[in-house]
Amino acid sequence: MNNSKKAILTMMMAILVVATSWAQKFGHINSQQLLVESPLVKTADTQITEYQTTLISKGEAMVKKFEGEYEAYAKDREEGILSQIQIQQRESALQASQQAIQKYEQEVQQKLAMKREELYKPILDKVKVAIDELGKSGEYTMIFDTSTNGLLFAMEGEDLLAKVKAKLGW
């Protein structure tokens, strides 16, 4: 009798596991496609491009000034009107200008990264909230991101791109 109870209990557990697995609902979304098609990302990209143009124009002005100073130095040196001390002073000033340009280039990269973060974070947060809400309201067990190629095999799930775009009003 004890063995038969164990057998029945084991069979009931197996049925429960199978029934639970049938009730699971999976979906997928291509987050890169979602972001590429997002009007908010397009607006952010435009703002980043405009900001980058402003930063680059300042850098170009620095380079143009450096080139002018270098040409004047080269001309004065070629004509022999500079003393050894003046040559050293001008070369030091040119090196300082070069270093300032290099430092500014690094600052530009940092500023652009910060601007991207500033503009993209609210968009990504909004997308995450929409996916979470859709996952809960649609009773999905899992939603996969197909843009990361994280899965080697998965049963066909529901593509949620259109629903997430609708939820976001895109």
N, C-alpha and C positions, 0 to 999 in steps of 0.2 A: 504494500500500500504506500509506503514511503517513497519507493521508486516511481510509482505511477503519479504521485503528487509532484515529484520533481520533474517528471516528463511533461506533465500538463503545464506546470509553471514555466518551464523552459519554452514550450510551444507558445504560450501566451506572450512571453517576452519577445519572442521572435516576431510574432504577429504585430505587436506594438511597435517594434523597431521598423518593420516594413511599412506599416500604416503611417508612421511619423515621416519616413523618408518620402512617401508619396505626397504628403501634404506640403513639402518644401517647395518654395517658389524662388526661382533664380531669375535675375535680369542682368543686362550688361549695358554699358555706355562707353562711348569713345570720348573721354574727357578732352583730348586735344582737339577733336572735331568740334565739340561743344564750344570751346574757347575761341577757336578760329572763327566760328560763325557768330560769336557774341558781339552785339553792337557795343556793349560796354568795353570789351577788350579793344575793339577798333578805335573807340574814343580815347582810351588810355594810350594806345600805341601812337595815335596822332599827337597827344600831349607830350609823350616821351620824345618823339621825333622833333617837335618844336623846341623842347628843352635842350635836347642834344645839339640842335643847330645853334642855339644861343651860346652854349658852352664852347662849341667848336669855333665859333666866330671870335671869341675872346682868345682862344689858343692860336688861331691864325694870325691875329693882330700881334701876339707876342712873338711868333715866328718871323713875321714881316719886320718887326722892330729889330730883332736879333740879326736878320740878314742885312739890314741897313747898317747896323753898327759894325758888323763883320766886314762889309764891303768898304766902309770908311776906314776901318783899321787896316785892311789889306792895302788900300790905296796909299794911306799915310806911311805905312811900313815900306812899301815898294819905292816911294819917293824919298825915303830915308830921312824924313823929318821928325822921327820919333827917337827919343833917347832909349837906352836899355831899360831904364826905370819905367818910362811911359809904355814901352812894349809890354813889360810884365804887368803893369796896372791894367792895361786894356785887355790883355789875355785873361787876366783874373776876372775882369768884369764880364767878358764874353762867356767864360766858364760858368760864372754865377747865373748868367741869363739862360744858358743851356740847361743847367740844373733846375732852374725855376720852370722852364718849359716842361721838362720831364716830370717834375713834381705835379704840375698842373694836369698833365695827361693822366697821371694816376688819380688825381682828385676827380677828374671828369668821369673816369670809370666808376669810382665809388659813388659819386653823386647820381649817376645814371642807375646804378644798382639800387640805391636807396629810393629813387623816384619810382622805379619799376615796382619795388616792394610796396611803396605807399599807394600806388594806383591799383595794383593787382590784388592786394590782400583783401580789400572789401568785396571784390568780384568773386574771388575764390571762396571767401566765407559764405557769400550768398549762394553760390553753387552747392557748397557742402550742406547748407541748411535745406535747400530744395531737394537734394538727393536723400538726405536723412528723412525728411517729411514724406517723400514719395515712398521710400523704403518701408516706413512704418504704416502709412495709410494703405499701401498696396500689399502689405503683409509679405514682403519679400524676405526670404531667408538670407540671401546674399545678392549683392549687385557687384558685378565685376567691371573693372576698367580695362577695356580691350586695347587701349592705346599703350599700355605697359607690357603687353605680351607676357603677363605673369602666369598664365595658365597654358599648359601644353594641350590639354583636352578638357572640354566641358560640354555637357549636353546643351543643345540650343536653348537659349533663354530669350527673354523678351528684351528688345532694344528699347531703352528708355530715353533716347535722345530727344525725340519729339515731345514726350511728356515733360521732361525737365525743362526744355525750351519754353513750353507752354506755361509751366509753373513760374518761370522767371519772366514771362511776358516778352520773350524774344521771338 
